[in-house]
Amino acid sequence: MESQPKIMIPDKKYPRVRFAPSPTGYLHVGGARTALFNWLFARHTGGTLILRIEDTDFERSSAEMVTGILEGMRWLGMDWDEGPFYQSQRLELYRATANKLLASGHAYYCFCTKEELEQRRSAAAATSQTPRYDGRCRKLTPADAARRKATGEAAALRFAVPLTGVTRFDDAVFGTLEFANEELEDFVLLRSDGIPTYHLSVVADDLDMGMTHIIRGADHISNTPKQVLQYQALGAPLPIFAHVPLILGSDKSRLSKRHGATSVMAYQEMGIVPEAFRNFLGLLGWSPGAAGKTADGKDRELFASEDLIQLFSLEGISHSNAVFDNDKLAWFNTEYIRAYPAERLLPLVAQEWKRAGYTPSRSTEENLLAIDLVKQRARNLKDFSTAFLAYFGDEFAFDPAAVAKFLGDAAVRGLLAEMAERYAALEVFDEATTEQALRAFAEEKGVKAGALINGSRVALTGQAVAPSLFAVMVCLGQERVAQRLRAAVTIA
């Protein structure tokens, strides 16, 4: 991995926030939403966003997952100001922090083996008791513990949770929260192999990096009292906590693979526009309130990134869990594709062509005109590398159902080939002229214009549905239209 970047000296006037994913999987939807809220808050306040990779789970973490996380953030357009920092390269900091807690009497050595702990937990469960550490090594004198440790006996380091009282903290979303200390077990800080647990490393890092706000998922609320106790034991002021509600599937259960894709990059592969996904994510569990309404008092839904940055605040985060609606995401996507100018869509479309192994044969100017024509019918970016290929080159597939319905009659195919010569001879080739030529030809041959229109649409685009046929003709150009209509007789 790359060398660790330098941590900047915090300026207390401006917030410092962090996104700290674990590379045991790709960037998922919940993590992306957490990253987005931190990014929006940092950009809104002029603060700093730190990217920290929490990779101390050596068995499950991988460089591939780190790359996936970075790619996901870059795809969503979320830049960071410091990092990425890797916890695997900061082990000395965690051990030093653990030693401070040991020296101050807030931590103690635990010599219980994994097998002993498992036996006690099983026994507790068998008697319907909550499985938890019983604190037996806490009764050892510091001298006895130090002697056993010095002889090489394996020992973890546990935090000594106060036996009475409560641990309380203020949350910017949920208000004041408190936990009875008697409900918290003495949790492990350092494992017997010297590897820190999440509880220790996150506090050591947040202190060392000068975090002022901790914005993360509500599933971390139960971890927070253990971290607050460490802050207090180290004599450090608490950051501001803001726990974000969870994202649920349509059945109101925790979002998972059964609800569809959960990896952010899977949505890129599905043809989602990054800004559309960012807009959609931003409104999952957050609302701009009155500031986000239109002049007539209606709720806005489409927010450019600049709007989200300007309007974002912790006060707008909801207490309620959000529901991931795939249909709503599809709506956002179509709205963004339709609103984008062709020049902005072309690089995104080009990425789709590259993924599909397709090379357009028309000029950039022609491609831009084609994108403007078909974008109103696009559901996602993949349409440009599938259903819309006929607009960008001559290699495209025909929809068998459309061929059977509108080109199944050999007489229609013959008429289209004959009509091709009329189009090839036109001196002016615009929408009005091409329409007039088709209708005049239909009248001359005694057939309905609709049969020629539908057949021409399939012959020219391979699809039964397309923009106005005569706009399609102008987009494709006179020579290509004549060529494809001539070829109609060969379409099976």
SULSULNOR-V134577 format. One record per pair of residues at least 6 apart in sequence whose C-alpha atoms are under 7 Angstrom apart, sorted by sequence separation. I is the first residue (numbers start at 0). J is the second residue. D is the distance in Angstrom with one decimal. If there is no record, write none. Layout:
BEGIN
i=I j=J d=D
i=I j=J d=D
END
This chain:
BEGIN
i=41 j=47 d=5.5
i=54 j=60 d=5.7
i=100 j=106 d=5.4
i=101 j=107 d=6.0
i=123 j=129 d=6.4
i=124 j=130 d=6.0
i=148 j=154 d=6.9
i=169 j=175 d=4.2
i=170 j=176 d=7.0
i=189 j=195 d=4.4
i=230 j=236 d=6.7
i=247 j=253 d=4.6
i=248 j=254 d=4.6
i=255 j=261 d=6.5
i=292 j=298 d=4.5
i=293 j=299 d=6.1
i=352 j=358 d=6.6
i=389 j=395 d=5.4
i=406 j=412 d=6.2
i=441 j=447 d=6.1
i=456 j=462 d=6.9
i=457 j=463 d=5.5
i=41 j=48 d=5.9
i=123 j=130 d=5.4
i=168 j=175 d=5.8
i=169 j=176 d=6.1
i=188 j=195 d=5.8
i=189 j=196 d=6.0
i=230 j=237 d=6.5
i=246 j=253 d=6.6
i=247 j=254 d=4.6
i=291 j=298 d=6.4
i=292 j=299 d=5.3
i=388 j=395 d=5.6
i=441 j=448 d=5.3
i=456 j=463 d=6.5
i=168 j=176 d=5.6
i=188 j=196 d=5.4
i=246 j=254 d=6.1
i=291 j=299 d=5.8
i=472 j=480 d=6.2
i=167 j=176 d=5.7
i=168 j=177 d=6.4
i=187 j=196 d=6.8
i=38 j=48 d=6.4
i=120 j=130 d=4.8
i=167 j=177 d=4.1
i=188 j=198 d=6.6
i=248 j=258 d=5.9
i=438 j=448 d=5.8
i=120 j=131 d=6.6
i=166 j=177 d=5.5
i=167 j=178 d=6.5
i=188 j=199 d=5.2
i=165 j=177 d=6.3
i=166 j=178 d=5.3
i=456 j=468 d=6.1
i=165 j=178 d=5.4
i=166 j=179 d=6.5
i=165 j=179 d=4.4
i=166 j=180 d=6.4
i=164 j=179 d=6.2
i=165 j=180 d=5.1
i=18 j=34 d=5.5
i=164 j=180 d=5.8
i=452 j=468 d=7.0
i=163 j=180 d=5.7
i=162 j=180 d=6.1
i=163 j=181 d=5.9
i=18 j=37 d=6.8
i=161 j=180 d=6.1
i=162 j=181 d=5.6
i=17 j=37 d=6.7
i=160 j=180 d=6.7
i=16 j=37 d=6.3
i=369 j=390 d=5.9
i=459 j=480 d=6.7
i=220 j=242 d=6.9
i=278 j=301 d=6.8
i=287 j=310 d=5.9
i=160 j=184 d=6.9
i=202 j=226 d=6.3
i=278 j=302 d=6.2
i=287 j=311 d=6.6
i=459 j=483 d=5.9
i=16 j=41 d=6.9
i=160 j=185 d=5.5
i=213 j=238 d=6.7
i=217 j=242 d=4.7
i=342 j=367 d=6.7
i=366 j=391 d=6.0
i=458 j=483 d=6.3
i=459 j=484 d=7.0
i=110 j=136 d=6.9
i=159 j=185 d=5.5
i=212 j=238 d=5.2
i=213 j=239 d=6.1
i=214 j=240 d=6.2
i=215 j=241 d=6.6
i=216 j=242 d=5.2
i=217 j=243 d=5.1
i=341 j=367 d=5.4
i=458 j=484 d=6.2
i=14 j=41 d=6.8
i=109 j=136 d=5.3
i=158 j=185 d=5.4
i=198 j=225 d=7.0
i=211 j=238 d=4.8
i=212 j=239 d=4.6
i=213 j=240 d=4.8
i=214 j=241 d=4.8
i=215 j=242 d=5.2
i=216 j=243 d=4.6
i=217 j=244 d=5.2
i=288 j=315 d=6.8
i=108 j=136 d=7.0
i=157 j=185 d=5.9
i=158 j=186 d=5.6
i=198 j=226 d=6.2
i=210 j=238 d=6.6
i=211 j=239 d=6.2
i=212 j=240 d=5.9
i=213 j=241 d=6.1
i=214 j=242 d=5.9
i=215 j=243 d=5.8
i=216 j=244 d=6.2
i=217 j=245 d=6.2
i=287 j=315 d=5.9
i=50 j=79 d=6.3
i=157 j=186 d=5.4
i=158 j=187 d=6.3
i=216 j=245 d=6.4
i=286 j=315 d=5.2
i=341 j=370 d=5.8
i=351 j=380 d=6.9
i=355 j=384 d=6.7
i=455 j=484 d=6.9
i=458 j=487 d=5.9
i=22 j=52 d=6.9
i=49 j=79 d=6.0
i=107 j=137 d=6.4
i=157 j=187 d=4.2
i=158 j=188 d=6.5
i=285 j=315 d=5.4
i=286 j=316 d=6.5
i=341 j=371 d=5.6
i=351 j=381 d=6.3
i=361 j=391 d=5.8
i=15 j=46 d=5.7
i=16 j=47 d=6.2
i=17 j=48 d=5.3
i=18 j=49 d=6.4
i=19 j=50 d=6.1
i=20 j=51 d=6.9
i=21 j=52 d=6.0
i=22 j=53 d=7.0
i=48 j=79 d=5.3
i=49 j=80 d=5.9
i=50 j=81 d=6.3
i=51 j=82 d=6.4
i=52 j=83 d=6.5
i=54 j=85 d=6.6
i=55 j=86 d=6.2
i=156 j=187 d=5.8
i=157 j=188 d=5.4
i=285 j=316 d=4.3
i=360 j=391 d=6.4
i=361 j=392 d=6.0
i=13 j=45 d=6.5
i=14 j=46 d=4.6
i=15 j=47 d=4.8
i=16 j=48 d=5.1
i=17 j=49 d=4.5
i=18 j=50 d=5.2
i=19 j=51 d=4.6
i=20 j=52 d=5.6
i=21 j=53 d=4.8
i=22 j=54 d=6.1
i=48 j=80 d=5.4
i=49 j=81 d=4.7
i=50 j=82 d=5.1
i=51 j=83 d=5.3
i=52 j=84 d=5.9
i=53 j=85 d=6.3
i=54 j=86 d=5.8
i=55 j=87 d=5.4
i=155 j=187 d=6.8
i=156 j=188 d=5.5
i=284 j=316 d=5.8
i=285 j=317 d=5.6
i=348 j=380 d=6.2
i=352 j=384 d=5.5
i=359 j=391 d=5.3
i=360 j=392 d=4.8
i=13 j=46 d=4.9
i=14 j=47 d=6.4
i=15 j=48 d=6.1
i=16 j=49 d=6.2
i=17 j=50 d=5.7
i=18 j=51 d=6.2
i=19 j=52 d=5.5
i=20 j=53 d=6.0
i=21 j=54 d=5.8
i=47 j=80 d=5.9
i=48 j=81 d=6.6
i=49 j=82 d=5.9
i=50 j=83 d=4.8
i=51 j=84 d=4.7
i=52 j=85 d=4.9
i=53 j=86 d=5.3
i=54 j=87 d=5.8
i=156 j=189 d=5.0
i=284 j=317 d=5.1
i=351 j=384 d=6.2
i=359 j=392 d=5.3
i=17 j=51 d=7.0
i=19 j=53 d=6.2
i=50 j=84 d=6.5
i=51 j=85 d=6.0
i=52 j=86 d=6.3
i=155 j=189 d=5.6
i=156 j=190 d=6.5
i=155 j=190 d=4.5
i=348 j=383 d=6.4
i=434 j=469 d=6.1
i=23 j=59 d=5.2
i=108 j=144 d=6.3
i=155 j=191 d=4.2
i=284 j=320 d=6.5
i=415 j=451 d=7.0
i=433 j=469 d=6.2
i=23 j=60 d=4.5
i=154 j=191 d=4.8
i=284 j=321 d=5.2
i=337 j=374 d=5.6
i=22 j=60 d=5.0
i=23 j=61 d=6.7
i=153 j=191 d=5.7
i=283 j=321 d=5.4
i=336 j=374 d=6.3
i=337 j=375 d=5.2
i=22 j=61 d=6.2
i=25 j=64 d=5.3
i=38 j=77 d=6.6
i=430 j=469 d=5.0
i=24 j=64 d=5.6
i=244 j=284 d=6.4
i=415 j=455 d=6.9
i=430 j=470 d=5.8
i=23 j=64 d=6.4
i=26 j=67 d=6.6
i=22 j=64 d=5.0
i=25 j=67 d=5.4
i=26 j=68 d=4.8
i=22 j=65 d=5.3
i=25 j=68 d=5.7
i=110 j=153 d=6.3
i=430 j=473 d=6.4
i=110 j=154 d=4.6
i=333 j=377 d=6.5
i=429 j=473 d=5.8
i=26 j=71 d=6.2
i=109 j=154 d=5.3
i=110 j=155 d=6.6
i=333 j=378 d=5.3
i=428 j=473 d=6.8
i=108 j=154 d=5.8
i=109 j=155 d=5.1
i=178 j=224 d=7.0
i=333 j=379 d=6.5
i=108 j=155 d=5.7
i=109 j=156 d=5.9
i=332 j=379 d=6.5
i=108 j=156 d=4.6
i=109 j=157 d=6.5
i=405 j=453 d=6.1
i=406 j=454 d=5.6
i=107 j=156 d=5.6
i=108 j=157 d=6.3
i=279 j=328 d=6.3
i=405 j=454 d=5.1
i=428 j=477 d=6.6
i=106 j=156 d=6.5
i=107 j=157 d=5.5
i=106 j=157 d=5.4
i=107 j=158 d=6.6
i=134 j=185 d=6.8
i=106 j=158 d=4.3
i=107 j=159 d=6.9
i=132 j=184 d=6.0
i=279 j=331 d=6.8
i=105 j=158 d=5.9
i=106 j=159 d=5.1
i=131 j=184 d=6.1
i=132 j=185 d=6.7
i=105 j=159 d=5.3
i=423 j=477 d=6.5
i=402 j=457 d=6.7
i=422 j=477 d=6.9
i=423 j=478 d=6.7
i=275 j=331 d=5.6
i=401 j=457 d=6.6
i=275 j=332 d=5.3
i=166 j=224 d=6.0
i=423 j=481 d=5.7
i=422 j=481 d=6.1
i=272 j=332 d=6.1
i=275 j=335 d=6.1
i=271 j=332 d=6.0
i=401 j=462 d=6.1
i=420 j=481 d=6.7
i=401 j=463 d=5.1
i=419 j=481 d=4.5
i=398 j=461 d=5.8
i=397 j=461 d=4.1
i=398 j=462 d=5.7
i=396 j=461 d=6.1
i=397 j=462 d=6.4
i=419 j=484 d=5.3
i=419 j=485 d=5.7
i=416 j=484 d=5.2
i=170 j=239 d=6.9
i=171 j=240 d=6.1
i=172 j=241 d=5.5
i=415 j=484 d=5.5
i=416 j=485 d=4.1
i=170 j=240 d=5.0
i=171 j=241 d=4.8
i=172 j=242 d=6.2
i=415 j=485 d=6.8
i=416 j=486 d=6.8
i=169 j=240 d=7.0
i=170 j=241 d=5.3
i=251 j=322 d=6.9
i=389 j=460 d=5.1
i=416 j=487 d=6.2
i=170 j=242 d=7.0
i=415 j=487 d=6.6
i=416 j=488 d=6.6
i=243 j=316 d=6.9
i=244 j=317 d=6.9
i=247 j=320 d=6.8
i=249 j=322 d=6.2
i=244 j=318 d=6.2
i=246 j=320 d=5.9
i=247 j=321 d=5.9
i=248 j=322 d=5.6
i=249 j=323 d=6.5
i=6 j=81 d=7.0
i=244 j=319 d=6.0
i=245 j=320 d=4.9
i=246 j=321 d=4.8
i=247 j=322 d=4.7
i=248 j=323 d=5.4
i=249 j=324 d=6.5
i=412 j=487 d=5.4
i=413 j=488 d=5.9
i=244 j=320 d=4.8
i=245 j=321 d=6.3
i=246 j=322 d=5.6
i=247 j=323 d=6.0
i=412 j=488 d=5.0
i=244 j=321 d=6.8
i=246 j=323 d=6.4
i=4 j=82 d=5.9
i=4 j=84 d=6.8
i=3 j=84 d=5.8
i=390 j=475 d=6.6
i=97 j=188 d=6.9
i=373 j=466 d=6.7
i=93 j=195 d=6.6
i=369 j=474 d=6.2
i=93 j=199 d=6.8
i=368 j=474 d=6.8
i=93 j=200 d=5.7
i=96 j=203 d=6.4
i=271 j=379 d=5.9
i=270 j=379 d=4.9
i=271 j=380 d=6.4
i=93 j=203 d=6.1
i=270 j=380 d=4.3
i=270 j=381 d=5.0
i=269 j=381 d=6.8
i=105 j=232 d=6.6
i=100 j=232 d=7.0
i=171 j=313 d=6.8
i=172 j=314 d=7.0
i=172 j=316 d=6.5
i=173 j=318 d=6.6
i=172 j=318 d=6.5
i=37 j=214 d=6.3
i=33 j=215 d=5.8
i=33 j=216 d=6.7
i=71 j=263 d=6.1
i=71 j=264 d=5.8
i=15 j=209 d=6.8
i=16 j=210 d=5.7
i=15 j=210 d=5.0
i=16 j=211 d=6.5
i=15 j=211 d=5.3
i=16 j=212 d=5.5
i=14 j=211 d=5.6
i=15 j=212 d=6.5
i=16 j=213 d=6.3
i=14 j=212 d=6.8
i=75 j=273 d=5.2
i=74 j=273 d=6.4
i=75 j=274 d=6.9
i=9 j=209 d=5.9
i=6 j=208 d=6.6
i=75 j=277 d=6.4
i=29 j=246 d=6.5
i=28 j=261 d=5.5
i=27 j=261 d=5.2
i=28 j=262 d=6.2
i=27 j=262 d=4.3
i=28 j=263 d=5.8
i=26 j=262 d=5.7
i=27 j=263 d=5.4
i=25 j=262 d=6.1
i=26 j=263 d=5.8
i=32 j=280 d=5.8
i=32 j=281 d=6.9
i=43 j=308 d=5.1
i=42 j=308 d=6.2
i=43 j=309 d=5.8
i=43 j=311 d=6.7
i=39 j=308 d=5.2
i=40 j=311 d=6.5
i=39 j=311 d=6.4
i=40 j=312 d=6.7
END
